[in-house]
């Protein structure tokens, strides 16, 4: 999609549609109508306002039709933002996403944007949020649909510079913000595509190939372990979980070195279960198809490395992915099996559907060789986290309090919010085993926390665990969040890495 900034009056802009954003305030709406000019648009505008239909509430969108002799633009969208004291960059993302979807529904190829004012935000920041809303809001995973007619996409967006419509930022600053937002949303969409790809087209080798493609695009070192290397390096979790599958497992290491080599890297670790039946502890059939997205943590890691490389961030970043298929068969891992990891820790497999932590453990052991500044793992790990936090917040636990503070701040900025759960020592008792050092489940209570306690046993460095089970997949579309894979974590982590680059 092409984004540009044009210094022009709305009447002269060449676009199929123009979006103007309204606070829930009659004076603000009247000012907009004054800006448009009473003789330039249909009298329906005044009628809507006088009748009380147009109020500026956050879910409103009204279409006005300018008089042809007065304007080049075909339609004007008046888009509600809500009450002025609650207007935020997140409200901009949502409102602009609605406007872009409405424009595309009219088969519009171009959309002009008059940026709204957001308290405390610069024009560049507002344009950044608007770009996110447009690109993420228009996302569709539609590659498998048979089409009688080609889809007509919105492919041109114009930010209008008219008076102080850029809110204190220069056109160059706005364009720089747009370019950065495009790089990050492109990576987010890549993560969504990986998550939504059906598992007959996606298995550990394919996940590794996607990582290799990113490496080739950006000149990164990408190392992939197959079965022989996994055995040689005692990666027993990946091997054990994959025992029941005819597909081969993979371990993937991506290295982006954006600054001095002696600077300790941030290491990202992703769970890459390309399909999860639960193994011998098999899941119920309803909803099992969604388990094609059980590799969302891996998708986020691969896509975040892509984003960092695209932006040429001056950071050192390692992406590690443990990938397997968890299938039931005569060769599958059984409840009661014991795995002994490369660090000597033995694990009783009490439930084969708690497989994510088993494969992550291998990667967490491997991460130690990089002497990391911090390690962040991401996984669709527990239904217990969804029960605790729902689908709006990612669960966060760990030992690196500084990084958790930074992720919390980044989550508030990107609206990919995180909520810290405790990992008190007492929870460790719940994963004690009678026959091994630990077991892979802790019983009915505090399931998200006991999963984190399991992972903690494989860390010897500052560490954060993000349980994205509730946020990696959406059951219904909402503004710029689609139904299906959300790509959660890419924007969150890239925002954090931008801050890391400034330290």
BADO-559780 format. One line per 4 residues: number of its first residue (from 1); their letters; for each residue x, z, y of C-alpha. Coordinates in Angstrom, 1 decimal. Layout:
# residues N
NUM	A	X/Z/Y  ...
//
This chain:
# residues 503
1	XXXX	0.0/0.0/0.0  1.3/-0.9/3.5  1.2/1.8/6.1  1.9/1.1/9.8
5	XXXX	1.6/2.7/13.3  0.1/0.5/16.0  -0.2/1.3/19.7  -3.7/0.0/20.4
9	XXXX	-7.2/0.8/21.4  -9.7/1.1/18.6  -11.6/-2.0/19.9  -8.6/-4.1/19.5
13	XXXX	-7.3/-3.0/16.1  -7.7/-5.5/13.3  -9.2/-3.6/10.4  -12.2/-3.6/8.1
17	XXXX	-13.0/0.0/8.9  -12.0/2.8/11.3  -12.1/6.5/10.4  -12.6/9.1/13.1
21	XXXX	-12.7/12.8/12.2  -15.1/15.3/13.6  -15.2/19.1/13.8  -18.4/20.9/13.2
25	XXXX	-19.1/21.0/17.0  -21.6/18.9/19.0  -19.2/18.7/22.0  -16.5/17.2/19.7
29	XXXX	-18.9/14.6/18.4  -20.1/13.7/21.9  -16.5/13.3/22.9  -16.0/10.9/20.1
33	XXXX	-19.1/8.9/21.0  -17.8/8.8/24.6  -14.4/7.5/23.3  -16.2/4.8/21.3
37	XXXX	-18.4/3.8/24.2  -22.2/3.9/24.2  -22.4/0.1/24.5  -19.9/-0.6/21.7
41	XXXX	-21.7/1.0/18.7  -25.2/1.1/17.4  -27.6/3.5/19.1  -27.9/5.2/15.7
45	XXXX	-25.0/7.4/16.6  -26.9/9.2/19.3  -30.0/9.3/17.1  -28.0/11.0/14.3
49	XXXX	-26.6/13.6/16.6  -29.9/14.3/18.4  -31.8/14.6/15.1  -29.2/17.1/13.8
53	XXXX	-28.2/14.9/10.9  -24.6/14.4/12.1  -23.0/17.9/12.5  -19.3/17.4/11.5
57	XXXX	-19.7/19.5/8.3  -16.8/19.0/5.9  -18.6/16.8/3.4  -20.3/14.5/5.9
61	XXXX	-19.5/10.8/6.4  -21.6/8.5/8.5  -21.1/4.8/9.0  -21.6/3.2/12.4
65	XXXX	-21.6/-0.6/13.1  -19.9/-1.7/16.3  -21.3/-4.6/18.2  -19.3/-7.7/17.4
69	XXXX	-18.7/-8.7/21.0  -17.2/-5.3/21.7  -14.9/-4.6/18.8  -12.8/-6.3/16.1
73	XXXX	-13.4/-3.5/13.6  -16.4/-3.9/11.3  -17.3/-0.3/10.6  -16.6/3.1/12.1
77	XXXX	-16.7/6.1/9.8  -17.4/9.5/11.4  -15.9/12.0/8.9  -16.7/15.7/9.0
81	XXXX	-13.8/18.2/9.0  -15.8/21.4/9.1  -15.5/24.3/11.5  -12.7/24.1/14.0
85	XXXX	-11.1/27.5/13.1  -10.9/26.3/9.4  -9.5/22.8/10.1  -6.2/22.5/8.2
89	XXXX	-3.9/19.9/6.7  -5.8/20.4/3.4  -9.1/19.5/5.1  -7.3/16.4/6.4
93	XXXX	-6.2/15.4/2.9  -9.7/15.8/1.6  -11.5/14.1/4.6  -9.1/11.1/4.6
97	XXXX	-9.5/10.7/0.9  -13.3/10.5/1.3  -12.8/7.9/4.1  -10.5/5.8/2.0
101	XXXX	-12.9/5.8/-1.0  -15.8/4.8/1.2  -13.7/2.0/2.7  -12.8/0.7/-0.8
105	XXXX	-16.5/0.9/-1.8  -17.2/-1.6/1.0  -14.4/-3.8/-0.5  -12.4/-3.2/2.7
109	XXXX	-8.8/-4.3/2.5  -7.7/-2.4/5.6  -8.5/1.0/7.2  -7.5/2.3/10.6
113	XXXX	-7.1/6.0/11.2  -7.4/8.0/14.3  -5.6/11.2/13.4  -7.5/14.5/14.0
117	XXXX	-6.0/17.5/15.7  -5.0/20.4/13.4  -4.0/23.7/15.0  -0.3/24.3/14.8
121	XXXX	0.5/20.9/13.2  2.4/18.0/14.6  1.2/14.4/14.4  3.8/13.7/11.8
125	XXXX	2.6/16.5/9.6  -1.0/15.3/10.0  0.0/11.8/9.1  1.8/13.1/6.1
129	XXXX	-1.3/14.8/4.8  -3.4/11.8/5.6  -1.1/9.6/3.6  -1.3/12.0/0.6
133	XXXX	-5.1/12.0/0.8  -5.3/8.2/0.9  -2.9/7.4/-1.9  -3.9/10.2/-4.2
137	XXXX	-7.6/9.8/-3.4  -7.7/6.1/-4.4  -5.9/6.7/-7.7  -7.7/5.4/-10.8
141	XXXX	-6.6/5.2/-14.4  -8.4/2.0/-15.2  -5.9/-0.1/-17.2  -8.1/-0.3/-20.3
145	XXXX	-11.3/-1.5/-18.6  -12.4/-5.1/-19.2  -13.2/-6.5/-15.8  -15.5/-9.4/-15.0
149	XXXX	-14.3/-9.3/-11.4  -10.9/-8.2/-10.1  -10.8/-4.8/-8.2  -10.4/-5.3/-4.5
153	XXXX	-8.1/-2.5/-3.4  -7.5/-1.0/0.0  -4.0/-2.2/0.7  -3.4/-1.7/4.5
157	XXXX	-3.6/1.5/6.5  -3.1/1.6/10.3  -2.5/4.8/12.2  -3.6/4.2/15.8
161	XXXX	-1.5/5.4/18.6  -3.9/5.7/21.6  -3.2/8.3/24.2  -2.2/11.5/22.5
165	XXXX	-3.6/10.5/19.1  -0.3/11.1/17.5  -0.4/14.7/18.7  3.0/15.1/20.2
169	XXXX	4.9/13.1/17.6  6.5/9.7/18.2  5.6/6.6/16.3  9.0/6.7/14.5
173	XXXX	8.4/10.4/13.4  5.0/9.5/12.1  6.4/6.5/10.2  9.2/8.7/8.7
177	XXXX	6.6/11.2/7.5  4.4/8.4/6.0  7.4/7.0/4.1  8.3/10.5/2.7
181	XXXX	4.7/11.2/1.6  4.5/7.8/-0.1  7.6/8.5/-2.1  6.2/11.8/-3.3
185	XXXX	2.7/10.5/-4.0  4.1/7.5/-5.9  5.9/10.0/-8.2  2.7/12.1/-8.5
189	XXXX	0.8/9.0/-9.5  3.5/8.2/-12.1  3.0/11.7/-13.5  -0.8/11.1/-13.6
193	XXXX	-0.3/7.8/-15.5  1.9/9.5/-18.1  -0.6/12.3/-18.6  -3.6/9.9/-18.9
197	XXXX	-1.9/7.4/-21.3  -3.6/7.8/-24.7  -1.5/9.2/-27.5  -1.5/6.1/-29.6
201	XXXX	0.6/4.6/-26.8  2.5/7.8/-26.1  4.8/9.7/-28.4  8.2/11.4/-27.9
205	XXXX	10.2/8.2/-28.0  7.9/6.7/-25.3  8.3/9.8/-23.1  12.1/9.4/-23.4
209	XXXX	11.8/5.7/-22.5  9.9/6.6/-19.3  12.7/9.0/-18.4  15.3/6.3/-19.1
213	XXXX	13.4/3.9/-16.8  13.6/6.5/-13.9  17.3/6.9/-14.7  17.9/3.1/-14.6
217	XXXX	15.9/2.8/-11.3  18.0/5.5/-9.5  21.3/5.4/-11.3  20.9/8.7/-13.1
221	XXXX	22.5/10.0/-16.2  19.8/10.4/-18.9  20.7/11.8/-22.3  18.3/11.6/-25.2
225	XXXX	18.6/13.5/-28.5  16.9/12.2/-31.7  16.6/14.1/-35.0  20.3/14.0/-35.8
229	XXXX	21.4/15.5/-32.5  18.5/18.0/-32.6  19.8/19.3/-36.0  23.4/19.3/-34.8
233	XXXX	22.4/21.4/-31.8  20.1/23.8/-33.8  17.0/22.8/-31.7  14.7/24.4/-34.4
237	XXXX	11.6/24.7/-32.2  11.3/21.0/-31.5  12.1/20.2/-35.1  9.7/22.7/-36.5
241	XXXX	6.8/21.8/-34.3  7.3/18.1/-35.1  7.6/18.5/-38.9  4.0/17.4/-39.5
245	XXXX	4.3/14.1/-37.6  5.5/10.7/-38.6  6.8/10.2/-35.1  10.4/11.4/-34.3
249	XXXX	10.9/14.2/-31.8  13.1/13.9/-28.7  15.0/16.1/-26.3  15.6/14.6/-22.8
253	XXXX	18.1/15.6/-20.1  18.0/13.9/-16.7  20.8/14.6/-14.2  20.4/13.9/-10.4
257	XXXX	23.5/15.0/-8.5  22.7/14.7/-4.8  25.4/17.0/-3.5  28.7/18.5/-4.4
261	XXXX	29.1/18.8/-8.1  30.3/22.4/-7.9  27.0/23.4/-6.4  24.8/25.2/-9.0
265	XXXX	21.7/23.0/-9.8  18.1/23.7/-10.0  16.9/23.1/-13.6  13.4/22.0/-14.4
269	XXXX	12.1/22.4/-18.0  9.0/20.6/-19.2  6.8/20.9/-22.3  6.4/17.5/-23.8
273	XXXX	3.9/17.8/-26.6  2.5/14.2/-26.7  -0.4/15.3/-28.8  -1.4/18.7/-29.9
277	XXXX	-3.8/19.2/-32.8  -2.7/22.8/-33.2  -1.0/21.9/-36.4  -2.0/23.9/-39.5
281	XXXX	-3.7/26.4/-37.1  -5.9/23.4/-36.1  -7.9/23.3/-32.9  -11.7/22.7/-32.9
285	XXXX	-12.7/19.0/-32.6  -14.6/19.2/-29.2  -12.2/18.5/-26.4  -9.2/17.8/-28.7
289	XXXX	-8.8/14.3/-27.1  -7.7/16.0/-23.9  -4.6/17.2/-25.8  -3.0/13.8/-24.9
293	XXXX	-2.2/15.6/-21.6  -0.3/18.5/-23.4  2.9/16.8/-22.1  1.9/17.4/-18.4
297	XXXX	4.9/19.7/-17.8  7.2/17.0/-19.0  5.5/14.4/-16.8  5.9/16.7/-13.8
301	XXXX	9.6/17.2/-14.5  10.3/13.5/-15.0  8.3/12.6/-11.9  9.9/15.3/-9.7
305	XXXX	13.4/14.0/-10.6  12.1/10.5/-9.6  10.8/11.9/-6.3  14.1/13.7/-5.5
309	XXXX	16.1/10.6/-6.3  13.8/8.4/-4.2  14.2/10.7/-1.2  17.9/11.1/-1.9
313	XXXX	17.6/14.8/-1.4  21.0/16.6/-1.1  20.4/18.8/-4.1  21.6/19.0/-7.7
317	XXXX	18.7/18.7/-10.1  18.5/18.8/-13.9  15.3/17.8/-15.7  15.0/18.9/-19.4
321	XXXX	12.1/17.9/-21.6  11.4/19.1/-25.2  9.1/16.6/-26.8  7.2/16.6/-30.1
325	XXXX	3.9/15.9/-31.7  2.1/18.8/-33.3  0.2/17.4/-36.3  -1.2/18.9/-39.6
329	XXXX	0.2/17.5/-42.8  1.8/18.4/-46.1  5.2/18.7/-44.2  3.9/20.7/-41.2
333	XXXX	5.2/24.0/-40.1  3.1/26.9/-41.5  2.0/30.3/-40.1  4.5/32.8/-41.4
337	XXXX	7.5/30.5/-41.2  10.6/31.9/-39.4  12.8/29.9/-37.1  16.3/31.0/-36.1
341	XXXX	17.4/29.5/-32.7  20.8/28.5/-31.5  21.2/31.8/-29.6  20.6/33.7/-32.9
345	XXXX	17.1/34.9/-32.1  14.7/34.7/-35.0  11.0/33.9/-34.4  8.0/34.4/-36.8
349	XXXX	5.5/31.6/-36.3  2.3/33.5/-36.4  0.2/30.6/-35.1  1.3/26.9/-35.1
353	XXXX	-1.0/26.3/-32.1  1.3/28.4/-30.0  3.8/25.5/-30.2  4.7/25.0/-26.6
357	XXXX	6.8/28.1/-26.3  8.7/27.2/-29.5  9.8/23.8/-28.0  10.5/25.2/-24.6
361	XXXX	12.8/27.9/-26.1  15.3/25.2/-27.1  15.4/23.7/-23.6  15.8/27.2/-22.0
365	XXXX	18.8/27.9/-24.3  20.2/24.5/-23.3  19.7/25.1/-19.6  22.4/27.9/-19.7
369	XXXX	25.2/25.3/-20.0  24.5/24.1/-16.5  25.1/27.5/-14.9  21.9/27.1/-12.9
373	XXXX	21.0/28.6/-9.6  17.4/28.9/-11.0  15.4/27.5/-13.9  11.7/26.6/-13.6
377	XXXX	9.7/25.7/-16.6  6.3/24.1/-16.5  3.8/23.9/-19.4  0.2/23.6/-20.3
381	XXXX	0.9/26.8/-22.2  -2.2/29.0/-22.6  -5.9/28.9/-22.5  -5.6/32.6/-21.5
385	XXXX	-4.2/31.5/-18.1  -7.3/29.3/-17.6  -9.5/32.3/-18.4  -7.6/34.4/-15.9
389	XXXX	-7.2/32.0/-13.0  -9.6/29.0/-13.6  -8.7/25.5/-12.6  -7.6/26.1/-9.0
393	XXXX	-4.4/28.1/-9.4  -1.2/27.9/-11.5  0.0/31.0/-13.2  3.5/32.1/-12.1
397	XXXX	5.7/34.7/-13.8  9.5/35.2/-13.8  12.6/37.0/-12.8  13.7/35.0/-9.8
401	XXXX	11.7/36.7/-7.0  13.4/34.6/-4.3  12.3/31.3/-6.0  8.8/32.7/-6.7
405	XXXX	8.5/33.4/-2.9  9.6/29.9/-2.1  7.2/28.4/-4.7  4.3/30.5/-3.3
409	XXXX	5.1/29.1/0.2  5.4/25.6/-1.1  2.1/26.0/-2.9  0.3/27.1/0.2
413	XXXX	1.7/24.1/2.1  0.8/21.5/-0.6  -2.4/23.3/-1.8  -0.9/23.4/-5.3
417	XXXX	-1.2/27.1/-5.2  0.4/29.6/-7.5  -0.6/33.2/-8.4  2.0/35.7/-9.8
421	XXXX	1.1/37.6/-12.9  3.2/40.6/-14.0  5.8/40.6/-16.8  6.2/44.4/-17.3
425	XXXX	8.5/45.5/-20.1  5.5/47.1/-21.9  4.2/43.6/-22.7  7.3/43.0/-24.9
429	XXXX	5.8/45.3/-27.6  3.0/42.8/-28.1  5.3/40.1/-29.5  7.3/42.3/-31.9
433	XXXX	7.4/41.0/-35.4  7.7/43.0/-38.7  9.9/40.2/-40.2  11.8/38.7/-37.3
437	XXXX	13.1/39.5/-33.8  9.8/38.3/-32.2  6.7/36.4/-33.0  5.2/33.5/-31.1
441	XXXX	1.8/35.1/-30.3  0.9/38.5/-28.9  -2.7/38.9/-29.9  -5.9/38.7/-28.0
445	XXXX	-4.9/40.5/-24.7  -2.7/39.2/-21.9  -2.1/35.8/-23.6  -0.5/34.1/-20.6
449	XXXX	1.8/37.1/-20.0  2.9/37.5/-23.6  3.7/33.7/-23.7  5.9/34.3/-20.7
453	XXXX	7.5/37.3/-22.3  8.4/35.1/-25.3  10.1/32.6/-23.0  11.9/35.3/-21.1
457	XXXX	13.8/36.2/-24.3  15.6/32.8/-24.1  16.7/33.1/-20.5  20.0/34.6/-19.1
461	XXXX	19.7/33.3/-15.6  17.1/33.5/-12.7  13.9/32.0/-14.1  10.4/31.1/-13.2
465	XXXX	7.6/30.1/-15.6  4.6/28.0/-14.3  1.6/27.9/-16.6  -0.3/24.8/-15.5
469	XXXX	-2.9/24.8/-18.3  -5.7/25.2/-15.8  -4.4/22.8/-13.1  -2.8/19.9/-15.0
473	XXXX	-6.2/18.4/-15.9  -9.4/18.2/-13.9  -12.9/18.0/-15.5  -14.5/16.3/-12.5
477	XXXX	-13.2/14.3/-9.5  -12.9/16.0/-6.1  -11.6/14.2/-3.0  -8.0/13.4/-3.9
481	XXXX	-8.0/15.1/-7.3  -9.2/12.7/-10.1  -10.8/13.5/-13.4  -8.1/13.7/-16.0
485	XXXX	-4.4/14.3/-15.3  -3.7/15.6/-11.8  0.1/15.3/-11.7  0.2/19.0/-10.5
489	XXXX	3.6/20.3/-9.7  5.3/17.2/-8.4  4.4/17.9/-4.7  4.9/21.6/-5.2
493	XXXX	8.4/21.2/-6.6  9.5/18.5/-4.3  8.4/20.6/-1.3  10.5/23.4/-2.7
497	XXXX	13.5/21.1/-3.2  13.3/19.8/0.4  13.7/23.5/1.4  16.6/23.9/-1.0
501	XXX	18.3/20.9/0.6  18.2/22.6/4.0  19.8/25.8/2.7
//
